[in-house]
Amino acid sequence: MTAEALPAELRRAIVQIARTPRLLVACDYDGTLAPIVENPENARPHTESVGALRSLAGLHETTAAVISGRALRDLATLSRLPAEVHLVGSHGSEFDVGFVHALDAEARDLHRRIEAELEKLTEGADGVHLEVKPASIAVHVRRAPAEVAEDVLGKVRSGPCTWTGVQVTEGKAVIELAVVQTDKGHALDVLRHQAGATAAVFVGDDVTDEKAFSRLQGPDLGVKVGEGETLAGYRIDDPVSVATMLALLLEERRNWLYGGQAPPIERLSMVANERSVALVTPDARLTWLCHPEPDSAAVFADLLGGPTAGHFSVSPERGGLPLGQRYLPGTMTVETRWSGLLVTDYLEHDVPAHRTDLTRVLSGSSAAVVEFAPRPEFGQVQVRLEATPDGLLVLGTSDPIALRAPGVEWEITSDGQVDSARAVVRPTPDEPVVFELRCGTRDLSAHPVERAARTARAASYWTDWLDTLVLPPVEKDLVARSALTLRGLCHSETGAIMAAATTSLPEEIGGIRNWDYRYCWLRDASMTAKALVSLGSTVEAEAFLGWVHGVLATIPGPERLHPLYTIAGTTLGPEAVIDTLPGYAGSRPVRVGNLANQQVQLDVFGPVVDLVAALAEAKGSLSDSDWAMVEAMAEAVTRRWREPDHGIWEERHRPRHHVYSKVMCWLTIDRAITLAEAHGRAVHADWPGLRDTIAEDVLTNGWNDEVRSFTTAYDGTDLDAATLMIGMVGLIDPTDERFQATVTATEAELRSGSTVYRYHRDDGLPGDEGGFHICAAWMIEAYLLTGRRPEAEDLFAQIVNAAGPTGLLPEEYDPVAERSLGNHPQAYSHLGLIRCAQLLSA
């Protein structure tokens, strides 16, 4: 029996409940998992049902149970279900084998009296069987003649059933008398509480199962097996159908939890327009898009939740694998090619501020299947699709969305909550099919600019900018792609620069180290802007510093700066979890917001002042406003540099005196002095002395003779790749044997083949993580500073090899599993690659 044989409404309900964060699946035994047979001792469960329950019990955040009228001992022996499946016997009165010992003396005495009375009443009754359980006794009359059965049941009902303290449960050809509460509904409630379930499935066939059905509510799912009145919302025929239903539930639950089709992170390509970003899979599935801003809720979150979380897909009607994906050279326009079909994706530039417009062009000679399934607000709102002659309107959202596709005939389907649309289109070599996704409007009218001109404009926006850069000869094309990626992470309207395009891509597959990087960190953004300045583009740095001035205008002074802000320059709200999304490849939780917003990070001043210095050198001038900001940041360092902080890696434990943070405080004062001397500004009298004091403090307290290295912090022997910065910024001469020893120690402790880990200490979080590309870039620079060019070239080649086919790098790389990890694309990784290519080209 296939899943298609189940009622369509039930299939939709199963798909829906399979997506609940924590699921409880409970079933009756006889007549549900096992068929009703003449001899109850021969009631064996269907193998398929046992396998499905076992597999469900093994899934993350999923609990499986059997709640039966049988004695727990007999249920365990007969069902042969593994320990992962909870067994509840005697209609919910037995939750473990030793339950009988929990009965008090009064209950045990009542149990003996009931047993003695029932033996009298059933003596000589042909076909009547007593089943004695630890807390109850069942009278089975299934094999008795009808008149005998009726006589015995009548005597039992008028006799011991009326005794004080007796709990009576009647089923099909059975009546059970218990000395404790026996209620499958109560048992279901207990299991729900223990599992913390957000939704429950209960499947049963008997009248005793109605007590469980009566407890179902909200998203719960009740399924009645066979005929008869019921409170269950759905009905199926027999135990064979139960096996089919459980198999479908297992498949949907597993797919939702583990995202088996999750593409490798490094193979995702980003399209951008300096205001919005979107990610496209290698097979042209629009898998990630947020609106109205990149740090807003997602319209398409397939990346973190599979197809049910929203996607916009294109594939050849006849099937087949894509031949490849690439960027049009020098642009952020992505092409995905199959034999006979080409999909071209880009984000429009010249659109109003509240709009996100993405264009998909299908060209070639092969028919294509297009699926459009928007799920605004991370899929947490119900949406409907309305077809018009010019396209589709998305209804039910707070912000309007439209898909212009004139002449396309759509088939719209619903799963009861949200709509999806499907169409088959047939482009020709001379007439492509164009889809224009427009978030922020219901306008489906024709675009005033002809499509070919818009496509050319989207390309020239990037190629014209790229032509202004000075690119190093080493890995020139990859450096160009990195530069385009960094600019794609810039937000031209505000000046903010994102750390990455995504949230919650895992640092460990299946782990909890999943963070939201769609915000503007002062440190990351400053380093990104400085990398672009080094290539010859200053507009991003000027815009970002303007953004910083705007943030500073809202607080008393720089010492009150948070480490990060929203793209709009406002303080982040509380970090939250979207537990309706299973995460990339089952990596939960999916987070929005970032708790690092509340941390103390004293290193933030250094990268900002260092950027001001780089920009002033490139332009040959220093603005009064930027100089005033430098002075204020130097003053903040003067007041706070002796404090402990949470450091560059934002560890969620007590503050420490991090060497890297002290080095960045030193850098703030050093660059302030350099700026003053180069641009005729007054050097504050206490700056030179403060610079020397911070340096002496770092050299004295940061060095550890035991490990022969500068360490993470003053209070330990653990190492940190960020400590390499001590020689890279000039606090210590790279020829100093202490720096050379630190490079050697860091290499030995933290480098693993093609990557470098941040640290190996216990940071208070479970699980592991990959090596960081930015740490590998620092190691390369340290190698070069200490005269080890062959090692630098070798490690750089391995970073290059880790890039995806379109040249993008996420945050991390796992050298053991040989796969990429972390949010994508990551600004740190690309600015590190640019820096290394420049140094190796010198």
C-alpha positions in Angstrom: 0.0 0.0 0.0 1.4 3.4 -1.0 0.9 6.7 0.7 -1.3 7.9 -2.1 -3.9 5.4 -0.9 -4.4 7.4 2.3 -7.0 10.2 2.3 -5.7 13.4 0.8 -6.7 15.4 3.8 -4.8 13.1 6.1 -1.7 13.3 3.9 -1.8 17.0 4.1 -2.2 16.9 7.9 0.7 14.5 8.2 2.9 16.8 6.2 1.9 19.7 8.5 2.4 18.0 11.8 5.7 16.5 10.7 7.1 20.0 10.9 6.3 20.6 14.6 9.4 21.3 16.7 8.9 18.4 19.1 6.6 15.6 18.1 5.0 12.8 20.1 3.7 9.8 18.1 1.5 7.4 20.1 -0.4 4.3 19.0 -2.7 1.7 20.4 -1.5 -1.9 19.9 -4.3 -4.4 19.2 -6.3 -3.4 16.1 -3.8 -0.7 15.3 -0.2 -1.9 15.2 -1.3 -5.5 15.2 -4.5 -7.0 13.7 -7.3 -8.4 15.9 -6.9 -12.2 16.0 -8.8 -15.0 17.7 -6.0 -15.7 20.2 -4.6 -12.4 21.7 -1.3 -14.2 22.3 -0.8 -14.4 18.5 -1.3 -10.7 17.9 2.0 -9.7 16.2 2.6 -6.2 15.0 3.1 -5.5 11.3 6.9 -5.4 10.6 6.5 -2.1 8.7 4.8 -0.4 11.7 7.5 -1.6 14.1 10.2 -0.3 11.8 8.6 3.0 11.4 8.0 3.5 15.1 11.6 2.5 15.8 12.9 5.0 13.2 10.6 7.7 14.5 11.9 7.2 18.0 15.4 7.6 16.8 14.8 11.0 15.2 15.8 14.2 16.9 13.0 15.9 19.0 10.7 13.0 18.3 9.1 10.6 20.8 7.3 7.4 20.0 5.1 5.4 22.3 2.5 2.5 22.4 -0.4 2.9 24.8 -2.2 -0.4 25.2 -4.7 -2.1 27.3 -2.4 -5.1 27.7 -0.2 -5.6 30.7 3.1 -3.9 30.2 5.1 -7.1 30.6 2.9 -8.9 28.0 3.0 -5.8 25.7 6.8 -5.7 25.8 7.1 -9.5 25.1 4.6 -9.5 22.2 5.5 -6.3 20.4 9.3 -6.7 20.6 9.7 -3.0 20.2 13.1 -1.5 21.1 13.7 0.5 24.3 13.6 3.7 22.4 9.8 3.3 22.0 8.0 4.0 25.2 5.5 1.3 26.3 2.5 2.1 28.4 0.3 -0.8 29.6 -3.0 -1.4 31.2 -4.8 1.6 29.5 -2.2 4.0 30.9 -1.7 2.7 34.4 1.6 1.0 33.8 4.6 3.2 32.8 7.3 0.8 33.9 7.9 -2.8 34.8 8.2 -2.2 38.6 4.9 -0.3 38.7 3.2 -2.9 40.9 5.5 -2.0 43.8 4.0 1.4 43.8 0.6 0.2 44.9 -0.2 0.8 48.5 -1.6 -1.9 50.8 -5.2 -0.8 50.3 -4.9 -1.0 46.5 -3.2 -4.4 46.6 -6.0 -5.7 48.9 -8.7 -4.4 46.5 -6.9 -6.0 43.6 -7.0 -9.4 45.4 -10.7 -9.0 46.2 -11.5 -8.1 42.5 -9.5 -11.1 41.3 -11.3 -13.5 43.7 -14.8 -12.2 42.8 -14.1 -12.3 39.0 -12.9 -15.9 39.3 -16.3 -16.8 40.9 -18.3 -14.9 38.3 -16.5 -16.5 35.4 -16.1 -20.0 36.7 -17.4 -22.4 34.1 -18.1 -19.6 31.5 -16.9 -21.1 28.2 -14.6 -18.8 26.2 -14.2 -16.2 29.0 -10.6 -15.4 29.9 -9.2 -13.3 32.9 -6.1 -11.3 32.3 -4.5 -10.4 35.6 -2.3 -7.3 35.4 -0.3 -5.5 38.2 -2.9 -2.9 38.8 -6.0 -4.3 37.0 -7.8 -7.4 35.8 -9.4 -7.6 32.4 -12.3 -9.9 31.5 -12.1 -11.0 27.9 -15.2 -12.4 26.2 -14.1 -12.3 22.5 -14.1 -16.1 22.3 -17.2 -16.7 24.3 -20.6 -17.4 22.9 -22.8 -14.3 22.7 -25.2 -15.3 25.4 -22.3 -16.3 27.7 -20.5 -13.1 27.1 -23.6 -11.0 27.7 -24.3 -12.8 31.0 -20.7 -12.5 32.3 -20.4 -8.8 31.4 -23.8 -8.1 33.1 -22.7 -9.7 36.3 -19.4 -7.9 36.3 -21.0 -4.5 35.6 -23.5 -5.0 38.5 -21.0 -6.5 40.8 -17.3 -5.5 41.3 -17.6 -2.6 38.8 -19.7 -0.8 41.4 -17.2 -1.2 44.2 -15.5 1.9 45.7 -12.1 2.5 44.3 -12.6 0.5 41.1 -11.8 2.2 37.8 -13.8 0.6 34.9 -12.7 0.7 31.3 -14.8 -1.0 28.6 -13.5 -2.0 25.2 -14.4 -4.3 22.3 -15.3 -7.6 24.0 -13.4 -6.7 27.2 -14.1 -5.0 30.4 -11.2 -4.0 32.7 -11.3 -3.2 36.4 -8.4 -1.3 37.9 -7.4 -0.2 41.3 -5.6 3.0 40.0 -6.5 5.6 37.4 -6.6 4.0 33.9 -7.0 6.5 31.2 -5.2 6.5 27.9 -5.8 10.3 27.7 -4.1 10.8 31.0 -1.2 8.6 29.7 -1.0 10.7 26.6 -0.8 13.9 28.7 2.0 12.4 30.8 4.0 11.5 27.7 3.4 14.9 26.2 4.7 16.6 29.3 7.8 14.3 29.6 8.7 14.9 25.9 7.8 18.6 25.9 5.9 17.9 22.7 4.5 20.8 20.7 2.1 18.4 18.9 1.0 14.8 19.3 -0.3 12.1 16.9 -2.5 9.4 18.4 -3.8 6.4 16.4 -6.3 3.9 17.8 -9.2 1.7 17.1 -11.0 0.9 20.4 -13.6 2.8 22.4 -10.9 3.1 25.1 -8.9 5.2 22.7 -11.5 7.9 22.6 -10.2 9.1 26.0 -6.9 9.8 24.2 -8.7 11.4 21.2 -10.5 13.7 23.6 -7.2 15.1 24.9 -6.0 16.2 21.4 -6.2 19.9 20.6 -4.6 22.6 18.4 -2.1 21.1 16.0 -2.6 17.5 17.3 -3.7 14.7 14.9 -6.1 11.9 15.8 -6.6 8.9 13.5 -9.3 6.3 14.1 -8.7 2.8 12.7 -11.9 1.2 11.4 -15.6 1.9 11.9 -17.5 3.5 14.8 -18.1 6.9 16.2 -15.0 8.8 17.1 -13.6 12.1 18.2 -10.6 11.6 15.9 -10.4 14.0 13.0 -9.3 11.4 10.5 -10.1 7.7 9.7 -8.2 4.9 8.0 -9.2 1.3 7.3 -6.9 -1.2 9.1 -3.5 -1.9 10.6 -2.0 -2.1 7.1 -3.0 1.6 6.6 -1.5 2.4 9.9 1.9 1.1 8.7 1.6 3.2 5.6 0.6 6.3 7.6 3.6 5.8 10.0 6.0 5.4 7.0 4.7 8.6 5.5 5.1 10.4 8.8 8.6 9.1 9.2 9.6 10.2 5.7 8.2 13.7 6.1 9.6 14.1 9.6 13.1 12.9 8.6 13.1 15.2 5.5 12.0 18.2 7.6 14.5 17.5 10.4 17.6 16.7 8.4 17.3 18.4 5.1 18.8 15.6 3.1 18.9 17.7 0.0 20.9 20.5 1.6 23.4 21.6 -1.0 27.1 22.1 0.1 27.4 25.6 1.5 30.3 26.6 -0.7 28.3 25.8 -3.8 25.6 28.4 -3.1 25.9 31.6 -5.2 24.9 35.0 -4.1 23.2 37.6 -6.1 23.2 41.2 -4.8 22.5 44.8 -5.6 24.0 46.6 -2.6 20.7 46.6 -0.8 19.4 43.0 -0.9 21.1 39.6 -1.2 19.8 36.3 -2.3 21.3 32.8 -2.6 20.8 30.4 -5.5 21.6 26.7 -5.3 23.6 24.9 -8.0 20.3 23.7 -9.6 18.8 27.2 -9.7 16.6 27.0 -6.6 16.2 30.5 -5.0 16.9 29.2 -1.5 17.3 32.4 0.6 15.9 35.9 0.3 14.9 38.3 3.0 12.8 41.4 2.6 12.6 44.4 3.0 16.2 44.3 4.3 18.8 41.5 4.4 18.4 41.4 8.2 14.6 41.1 7.9 12.5 38.0 8.0 12.9 35.6 5.1 10.5 35.2 2.2 12.3 32.1 1.0 14.1 30.1 3.7 14.5 26.8 1.9 18.1 27.0 3.0 17.1 26.5 6.6 13.9 24.5 6.3 13.7 22.7 3.0 11.0 23.3 0.4 8.2 23.9 2.9 10.1 27.0 4.2 9.8 28.7 0.8 11.6 28.4 -2.5 11.4 29.6 -6.2 12.7 26.8 -8.4 13.4 26.1 -12.0 14.3 22.7 -13.6 14.1 21.0 -17.0 10.8 19.3 -17.5 12.6 16.2 -18.8 14.9 16.1 -15.8 18.6 15.9 -15.9 21.5 17.4 -13.9 22.8 20.9 -14.4 25.9 21.3 -16.5 27.3 24.1 -14.3 26.8 27.4 -12.7 28.9 30.6 -13.0 28.8 34.3 -12.6 28.9 36.4 -15.8 32.5 37.7 -15.6 32.8 40.7 -13.4 29.2 40.8 -12.3 26.8 39.5 -9.6 24.6 37.9 -12.3 24.4 34.1 -11.9 23.8 31.7 -14.8 22.8 28.1 -14.3 22.9 25.8 -17.3 21.4 22.5 -18.4 21.5 21.0 -21.8 19.0 23.2 -23.7 18.1 25.5 -20.8 19.8 28.5 -19.2 18.5 30.3 -16.1 19.9 33.8 -15.5 19.4 35.5 -12.1 20.1 39.0 -10.9 18.7 41.6 -8.5 17.6 44.9 -10.0 19.3 48.1 -8.9 17.1 51.0 -9.8 14.0 50.2 -7.7 12.4 52.2 -4.9 13.8 51.9 -1.4 11.0 49.6 -0.1 11.4 47.1 -3.0 13.4 43.9 -3.6 13.2 43.0 -7.3 14.7 39.8 -8.6 14.7 38.8 -12.3 14.9 35.3 -13.6 15.3 34.8 -17.3 14.8 31.3 -18.8 16.2 30.9 -22.3 17.0 28.0 -24.6 15.0 25.3 -26.3 13.8 23.0 -23.5 10.6 23.2 -21.5 11.1 24.0 -17.8 9.1 23.4 -14.7 8.8 26.5 -12.4 7.7 26.2 -8.8 6.9 29.3 -6.8 6.3 28.9 -3.0 6.8 32.1 -1.1 6.7 31.7 2.7 7.0 35.2 4.2 8.1 35.7 7.9 10.1 32.5 7.9 6.9 30.6 6.9 5.0 31.8 9.9 2.1 33.4 8.1 -0.6 31.8 5.9 -0.4 33.0 2.3 -2.6 32.6 -0.7 -1.7 33.0 -4.3 -4.0 34.6 -6.8 -3.3 34.1 -10.5 -3.9 37.0 -13.0 -3.1 37.3 -16.7 0.1 39.1 -15.8 1.3 36.8 -13.0 0.8 36.0 -9.4 -0.2 38.0 -6.4 0.8 36.9 -2.9 -2.0 37.6 -0.5 -2.1 37.6 3.3 1.2 39.2 4.0 2.0 42.5 5.7 4.2 43.6 2.8 2.9 43.0 -0.7 4.6 40.6 -3.1 4.0 40.0 -6.8 5.5 37.8 -9.5 5.2 39.2 -13.0 5.0 36.4 -15.5 2.6 37.4 -18.3 0.9 34.6 -20.2 2.2 31.8 -17.8 -0.6 29.4 -16.8 -0.2 28.4 -13.2 -1.6 25.4 -11.3 -2.1 26.6 -7.7 -2.3 24.0 -4.9 -2.7 24.3 -1.1 -1.7 22.2 1.9 -4.4 23.7 3.9 -2.1 26.5 5.3 -0.3 28.0 2.3 -0.4 28.0 -1.5 2.2 27.0 -4.0 2.2 27.5 -7.7 3.6 25.3 -10.6 3.9 26.0 -14.3 5.5 24.5 -17.3 7.0 27.0 -19.7 8.6 26.6 -23.1 11.2 29.3 -23.9 12.6 29.4 -27.4 16.0 30.6 -28.6 14.5 33.9 -29.8 12.0 34.4 -27.0 13.0 33.7 -23.4 10.5 33.5 -20.5 11.0 36.2 -17.9 9.9 36.1 -14.2 10.1 39.3 -12.2 9.7 38.8 -8.5 8.7 42.1 -6.9 8.7 42.3 -3.1 7.1 45.5 -1.7 4.4 46.0 -4.4 1.4 44.5 -6.0 2.2 46.1 -9.3 2.2 43.6 -12.2 2.5 46.1 -15.0 5.3 46.0 -17.6 8.7 47.3 -16.6 9.4 50.7 -18.3 12.9 49.5 -19.3 13.2 46.7 -21.8 14.5 43.5 -20.4 17.7 43.2 -22.3 18.6 46.8 -21.3 18.0 45.9 -17.6 20.1 42.8 -17.8 22.9 44.8 -19.4 22.5 47.5 -16.7 22.7 44.9 -13.9 26.0 43.6 -15.3 27.6 47.0 -16.1 26.9 48.2 -12.5 29.5 45.7 -11.3 31.9 45.6 -14.2 32.3 49.4 -14.3 33.2 49.4 -10.6 35.5 46.4 -11.0 37.4 48.3 -13.7 38.3 51.0 -11.2 40.2 48.5 -8.9 43.8 47.6 -8.8 43.9 43.8 -8.5 47.0 41.8 -7.5 48.3 39.3 -10.1 48.1 36.4 -7.7 44.7 34.7 -8.1 43.4 37.9 -9.8 40.1 36.5 -10.9 39.4 35.1 -7.4 40.4 38.4 -5.8 38.0 40.1 -8.2 35.2 37.8 -7.1 36.0 38.4 -3.4 35.9 42.2 -4.0 32.5 41.9 -5.7 31.3 39.7 -2.8 32.4 42.3 -0.3 30.7 45.0 -2.2 27.6 42.8 -2.4 27.5 42.7 1.4 27.5 46.5 1.5 24.2 48.3 2.0 24.4 51.5 -0.2 21.4 53.2 1.4 22.7 53.2 4.9 26.4 52.5 4.5 26.3 49.4 6.7 28.2 46.3 5.8 27.0 42.8 6.7 29.3 40.2 8.2 27.6 37.5 6.0 24.5 37.0 4.0 22.9 34.4 6.1 21.9 33.3 9.6 22.3 29.9 11.3 24.4 28.0 8.7 26.1 25.7 11.2 29.7 25.6 12.4 29.1 21.9 13.0 26.5 19.8 11.0 23.7 19.0 13.4 25.2 21.2 16.2 23.9 24.3 17.9 26.7 26.7 17.0 24.4 28.6 14.6 24.5 32.4 14.6 22.9 35.3 12.8 25.5 37.3 10.9 23.2 39.5 8.8 24.1 42.6 10.8 26.8 45.2 10.9 29.7 44.5 13.2 32.0 47.5 13.7 35.0 45.3 13.5 34.0 43.2 10.5 32.7 46.1 8.5 35.8 48.2 9.2 38.0 45.4 8.0 35.8 44.8 4.9 35.9 48.5 4.0 39.7 48.6 4.5 40.2 45.7 2.1 38.2 47.6 -0.6 40.3 50.7 0.1 43.4 48.7 -0.5 42.0 47.7 -3.9 41.3 51.3 -4.8 37.7 51.8 -3.9 37.0 54.3 -1.1 33.2 54.9 -1.5 32.3 51.9 0.7 34.6 53.2 3.5 33.2 56.7 3.3 29.6 55.4 3.5 30.4 53.0 6.4 32.1 55.8 8.4 29.0 57.9 7.7 27.0 55.1 9.2 29.2 55.0 12.2 28.8 58.7 12.8 25.1 58.2 12.7 25.3 55.5 15.3 27.5 57.6 17.5 25.0 60.4 17.3 22.5 58.3 19.2 24.8 57.5 22.2 26.7 59.6 24.8 30.1 58.5 23.4 32.1 55.7 21.7 32.6 53.8 25.0 28.9 53.0 24.8 29.2 51.4 21.4 27.7 47.9 21.0 29.8 45.5 18.9 27.1 45.3 16.3 23.9 46.9 15.0 21.1 46.4 12.5 21.7 47.5 9.0 19.6 50.6 9.9 22.0 51.4 12.7 19.6 50.5 15.5 20.2 48.3 18.5 19.2 44.6 18.0 16.2 43.1 19.7 16.6 40.0 21.8 18.1 36.9 20.3 15.3 34.5 19.3 14.8 31.0 18.0 12.6 30.0 15.1 11.7 26.5 16.2 9.5 25.8 13.2 12.5 25.6 11.0 14.7 22.5 11.3 17.9 24.2 10.2 20.4 23.5 7.5 20.9 19.7 7.4 19.1 19.4 10.7 21.3 21.9 12.5 19.2 23.6 15.1 18.3 26.1 16.5 17.7 28.6 13.8 18.5 32.0 15.4 17.5 35.6 14.6 19.3 38.4 16.4 22.6 38.0 18.2 23.3 38.0 21.9 26.8 39.4 21.2 25.0 42.7 20.9 25.1 42.9 24.7 28.8 42.1 25.1 31.7 44.3 26.0 34.2 44.1 23.1 37.0 46.7 23.6 38.7 45.8 20.3 36.0 47.6 18.2 37.8 50.9 18.3 41.0 49.7 16.7 39.6 48.5 13.4 37.5 51.7 13.0 40.5 54.0 13.6 42.7 51.8 11.4 40.1 52.2 8.6 40.1 56.0 9.1 43.9 55.9 8.7 43.8 53.8 5.6 41.1 56.0 4.0 43.0 59.2 4.9 46.1 57.8 3.3 44.3 56.8 0.1 42.5 60.2 -0.2 45.4 62.3 1.1 43.1 64.1 3.5 41.4 63.6 6.8 37.9 65.1 7.5 37.2 67.0 10.7 34.4 64.7 11.6 36.5 61.6 11.2 39.3 63.1 13.3 36.8 64.0 16.0 35.6 60.4 16.0 39.2 59.2 16.3 39.8 61.5 19.2 36.7 60.2 20.9 37.6 56.6 20.4 41.1 57.3 21.7 39.5 58.8 24.8 37.3 55.7 25.2 40.4 53.5 25.1 42.1 55.7 27.6 39.3 55.2 30.1 38.5 51.5 29.4 41.6 49.6 28.1 42.4 48.0 31.5 38.9 46.3 31.6 38.4 42.6 30.7 36.1 42.0 27.8 34.5 39.1 25.8 37.0 39.3 22.9 36.8 39.0 19.2 35.1 35.6 19.2 32.3 36.7 21.5 32.5 33.8 23.8 29.5 33.5 26.1 31.2 33.3 29.4 33.0 35.7 31.9 35.1 38.5 30.4 38.9 38.0 30.3 41.9 40.3 29.6 42.2 39.2 26.0 45.6 39.9 24.3 43.9 40.6 21.0 41.6 43.3 22.6 44.6 44.9 24.3 46.4 44.9 20.9 43.5 46.7 19.3 43.4 49.3 22.1 47.1 49.8 21.3 46.3 50.1 17.6 43.7 52.8 18.3 46.2 55.0 20.0 49.0 54.2 17.5 46.9 55.0 14.5 45.6 58.2 16.2 49.2 59.4 16.6 50.0 58.4 13.0 46.9 60.3 11.7 47.8 63.4 13.7 51.3 63.5 12.5 50.4 62.9 8.8 47.6 65.4 8.7 48.6 68.3 10.9 46.4 67.5 13.8 47.4 67.9 17.5 48.7 64.7 19.2 47.2 64.5 22.6 49.9 64.8 25.3 49.0 61.5 26.9 48.8 59.4 23.8 52.5 58.4 23.3 52.8 57.4 26.9 49.6 55.5 26.8 50.7 53.6 23.7 53.9 52.5 25.4 52.0 51.6 28.6 49.6 49.3 26.7 52.4 47.7 24.8 54.4 47.0 27.9 51.3 45.5 29.6 50.7 43.2 26.6 54.3 42.1 26.4 54.6 41.5 30.1 51.2 39.8 30.8 50.4 38.3 27.4 53.6 36.3 27.1 53.7 32.9 28.8 57.1 31.2 29.3 55.5 27.8 29.9 54.0 27.5 26.4 56.5 29.8 24.7 53.9 32.0 23.1 51.6 34.9 23.6 48.4 33.4 24.8 44.6 34.1 24.4 44.4 36.1 27.6 46.4 37.1 30.7 45.0 34.4 32.9 45.7 31.2 31.0 47.9 29.1 28.8 45.4 28.5 25.9 46.3 29.9 22.4 44.2 31.9 20.0 44.9 32.6 16.3 43.8 36.2 16.8 46.9 36.7 19.0 49.0 36.7 15.8 47.8 40.2 15.3 50.4 41.4 17.8 53.1 41.2 15.1 50.8 42.0 12.2 49.9 45.5 13.4 53.3 46.4 14.6 53.0 46.2 18.4 56.0 43.8 18.3 58.6 43.5 15.6 58.0 40.4 13.5 61.7 39.5 13.9 61.3 39.3 17.6 61.8 35.7 18.7 58.7 35.9 20.9 56.5 36.5 17.8 58.3 33.8 15.9 57.7 31.4 18.8 54.1 32.4 18.9 53.7 31.6 15.1 55.3 28.2 15.7 53.1 27.5 18.7 49.9 28.6 17.0 50.8 26.5 14.0 51.4 23.4 16.1 48.3 23.9 18.3 45.7 25.3 15.9 46.6 24.5 12.3 45.2 21.3 10.7 46.2 20.9 7.1 44.3 23.4 5.0 42.9 25.4 7.8 43.5 27.1 11.2 41.2 26.9 14.2 40.4 29.9 16.3 41.2 28.0 19.5 40.8 24.6 21.2 39.7 25.7 24.6 36.4 25.0 26.2 34.2 28.0 25.3 31.1 26.8 27.2 29.3 25.5 24.2 28.8 21.9 23.2 30.1 20.5 20.0 33.0 21.4 17.7 33.6 23.8 14.8 35.7 24.0 11.7 38.8 26.1 11.1 38.3 29.7 10.1 39.4 31.0 6.8 40.3 34.4 8.4 42.6 32.6 10.9 44.3 30.8 8.0 44.8 34.2 6.3 46.4 35.5 9.5 48.7 32.5 9.6 49.7 33.2 6.0 50.6 36.8 6.8 52.5 35.6 9.9 54.4 33.1 7.8 55.4 35.9 5.4 56.4 38.2 8.3 58.7 35.5 9.7 60.3 34.6 6.4 58.4 31.4 5.7 57.1 32.1 2.2 56.8 28.4 1.1 54.4 27.6 4.0 52.4 30.8 3.2 52.1 29.8 -0.5 51.1 26.3 0.4 48.4 27.3 2.9 47.0 30.0 0.5 46.7 27.4 -2.3 44.6 25.3 0.1 42.3 28.2 0.9 41.8 28.8 -2.9 40.9 25.1 -3.3 38.3 25.4 -0.6 36.4 28.1 -2.6 33.2 27.0 -4.3 32.8 26.6 -8.0 31.7 30.3 -8.3 34.5 31.5 -6.1 32.6 32.1 -2.8 33.9 31.2 0.7 31.8 30.7 3.8 33.2 31.2 7.3 34.9 27.8 8.0 36.3 24.6 6.7 36.2 21.2 8.2 39.5 19.5 7.2 38.3 16.0 8.4 35.0 15.9 6.6 36.4 18.1 3.9 33.3 20.3 3.8 32.6 24.0 4.3 30.8 25.3 7.3 29.3 28.5 8.7 27.5 31.5 7.3 27.9 32.3 3.6 29.5 34.2 1.9 31.5 35.5 4.8 33.2 38.9 4.7 36.1 37.8 6.9 37.0 35.0 4.5 37.0 37.1 1.4 38.9 40.1 2.9 41.4 37.6 4.2 41.9 36.1 0.7 42.4 39.6 -0.8 45.0 40.5 1.8 46.9 37.3 1.3 46.9 37.6 -2.5 48.2 41.2 -2.2 51.0 40.1 0.2 52.0 37.2 -2.1 52.0 39.5 -5.1 54.4 42.0 -3.4 
